[in-house]
Amino acid sequence: MCPHLIVYLERDHTVTADRYCDTLARLREVIRLKRPGILNDGVILLNDNARSHTASKTRELLQMFQWESHLHTYQIRHLVTISFFRN
């Protein structure tokens, strides 16, 4: 089972690059504590085109973590499974 991190956003707040990077850093720590092997195998994030996901600060952090980020699942077809399409 994959480690989970749930972060709630306060009402009337937006996700900025700073907030998103903080969440990614917290996620990295959760992964390190619960499933450290995942960090060695590589982490792939599936993002949309939100500004916080594409900001230079975010890209630099992902590069430092050596994590991949993809905008669409079709770019990494080997990750798509039958269960992905189930309701």
C-alpha positions as CSV (number, residue, x, y, z in Angstrom):
1,M,0.0,0.0,0.0
2,C,1.2,3.5,-0.8
3,P,1.8,6.0,1.9
4,H,-0.9,8.7,2.1
5,L,-0.8,12.4,3.0
6,I,-4.0,14.3,3.3
7,V,-3.8,18.1,3.3
8,Y,-6.9,20.3,3.7
9,L,-6.9,23.7,2.3
10,E,-8.5,26.5,4.3
11,R,-11.6,28.0,2.8
12,D,-11.0,30.9,0.4
13,H,-7.3,30.0,0.0
14,T,-5.5,29.0,-3.1
15,V,-2.7,26.6,-3.8
16,T,0.4,28.6,-4.4
17,A,3.8,27.3,-5.6
18,D,5.1,27.8,-2.0
19,R,2.2,25.8,-0.5
20,Y,2.5,23.1,-3.1
21,C,6.2,22.8,-2.5
22,D,5.6,22.5,1.2
23,T,3.1,19.8,0.6
24,L,5.5,17.9,-1.6
25,A,8.2,18.2,1.0
26,R,5.8,16.8,3.6
27,L,4.8,14.0,1.2
28,R,8.5,13.1,0.7
29,E,9.0,12.8,4.5
30,V,5.9,10.6,4.8
31,I,7.3,8.3,2.0
32,R,10.7,8.3,3.7
33,L,9.3,7.2,7.0
34,K,6.7,4.7,5.7
35,R,8.1,3.3,2.4
36,P,11.7,4.5,2.0
37,G,12.3,2.1,-1.0
38,I,9.9,4.1,-3.1
39,L,12.3,7.1,-3.0
40,N,15.0,4.9,-4.4
41,D,12.8,3.5,-7.1
42,G,11.5,6.9,-8.2
43,V,8.4,8.9,-7.7
44,I,6.1,9.9,-10.6
45,L,3.5,12.7,-10.0
46,L,0.6,13.1,-12.3
47,N,-0.3,16.8,-12.4
48,D,-2.6,19.0,-14.3
49,N,-1.4,22.3,-15.8
50,A,-2.1,24.4,-12.6
51,R,0.3,27.2,-12.1
52,S,1.5,25.8,-8.8
53,H,2.4,22.5,-10.5
54,T,4.4,24.2,-13.3
55,A,6.1,27.0,-11.4
56,S,9.8,27.2,-11.6
57,K,10.1,26.7,-7.8
58,T,8.1,23.5,-8.1
59,R,10.1,22.2,-11.0
60,E,13.4,22.9,-9.1
61,L,12.1,21.1,-6.1
62,L,11.0,18.1,-8.1
63,Q,14.4,18.0,-9.8
64,M,16.2,18.2,-6.4
65,F,14.0,15.2,-5.2
66,Q,14.7,13.4,-8.5
67,W,10.9,13.0,-9.0
68,E,9.2,12.9,-12.4
69,S,6.2,15.0,-13.2
70,H,3.8,14.3,-16.1
71,L,0.8,16.4,-17.2
72,H,-1.2,13.5,-18.7
73,T,-1.5,9.8,-18.1
74,Y,-1.1,9.1,-21.8
75,Q,2.6,10.1,-21.5
76,I,3.2,7.1,-19.2
77,R,1.0,4.4,-20.6
78,H,2.8,1.7,-18.7
79,L,1.2,3.0,-15.5
80,V,-2.3,2.9,-16.8
81,T,-4.1,-0.3,-15.7
82,I,-7.6,-1.7,-16.2
83,S,-8.6,-0.7,-12.6
84,F,-7.8,3.0,-13.5
85,F,-10.8,3.1,-15.8
86,R,-13.3,1.4,-13.4
87,N,-16.0,3.4,-11.6
